[in-house]
Amino acid sequence: MEYSFGVRRRRASSVLAAAIAANGRLNGLLERIGAAFDWIVLDAPPILPVADASQIATLCDGVLLVILAGSTSFELVQRARQELRHAPVLGVVLNRVGKNQAYASYHYHYPGQEAKTK
């Protein structure tokens, strides 16, 4: 099995990022490089302060919503989800969880076994 990996980092202004997403250049880029990679991961700015992430999300096959533990309110998460209503949200990443926080453990269960907590 052959793996290929590439990283392209660029810090663009919000105005430039929004323009690239809106004018179709980003979509063209994704189509060109899509043949070379199985996965393309785009890191977008926060969804609520700027429109860039909403525009970028429409070009993606899926979105991971990143939430800052202990800081992001439930209402903000609901608003962000509403902004992404036209995008397939694949899941949520709860970022910066401390070991002593109540949700720092996880539960798993396999058929035929008792549920376990780690």
N, C-alpha and C positions, 0 to 999 in steps of 0.2 A: 504494500500500500504506500502510495506516495503522498506526502503532505506538502502543501505550499503555504507560506505565511508571509504577509506583507503588512507593513505599518506605514500609514501616511498621516502625519500630524500637521495640523495647521490651525493656528488661532486666528480666526477671522472676526471682524467686527460683526455685531448683530445685524447691522444694515446689509453688509456684504453677504452674510450667510442667508438671510431671508431672500435677497435678490437671486442668489444662485439656486435656491430651492424653488423659487417662484418662476424663474425664466426657463426651466427645463434643462439647464446644464447639468444639474446633479443627477437627474433621471438618465440623461445620456451617458454620463460617466458610469453610473451603476450598471447600465445595460452593457457597456463595453467591457468592464472588468468582471462582470458576472460570470462569464464563461471560464475565467481563470480560477475562480474560487468557489468552494462549496458554501462558505459562510462569509458574509460581509457585515461587520459590526460598525455602526455609526454611533458616536457619542454626541448627543444633542444637548443644548442648554436646557435649563428647567422649563417645564411646559407652561407654567402660569405667567411669569413675567413677560415672556416674549412669544411671538407666534411661530418662530422657527421650528420648534419641535413638532408642532401640529402639522406643519407643511411637510417636514421630513418624514413623519410617520405615515403619511399617505403614500409614500414611495416604497415603504418597507413591507416585508412579508409578515413581520411581527414586531411587537414593542414590549420591552421590559420597563416597567415603571419603578423607579428607584425612590424610596421613601426614607427620610432621615429619622431614625428611631428616637423617640422622646422629644421630637421637635416639630415634625409635620403633623398638623391637626387633621382629624378625620374629615373635617369640612374641606380642607385644601385637597386632600386625596380625592374626595368626591368631585370637586371642581376639575381636577386634573383628569380624572376618568371621563368626565363629560366632554372635555376638550378632545379626548382621544376616542370619542364615540364611533368614529368612522375607521378606526385603526384596530387591527386584531391585537389585543393585549394578551401576551403569552403568559405573563406572570408578574410578580412583584418581588423586588429585592429590598429587604429591610436592612439599611446600611447603618453602621456604627452602633451595633448592639453590644452593650456591655455584658460580661459574663454573669453579673448579678441581677440583670433585669429578668423579669418574669417570663418574657418570651425568648430568652436566650437558649432554651432547650428545644428539642424537637421530639416528635413522637413518630414511631413507625410501626407497622404491623404487617406481618406476612401471614397468608392464609394458613391456618392450622397451628399458629403460635399465639402466645399472649402478646398484647401490645407492650412495647418497651419505650422508655424515655431516656434520652441521653442529654 
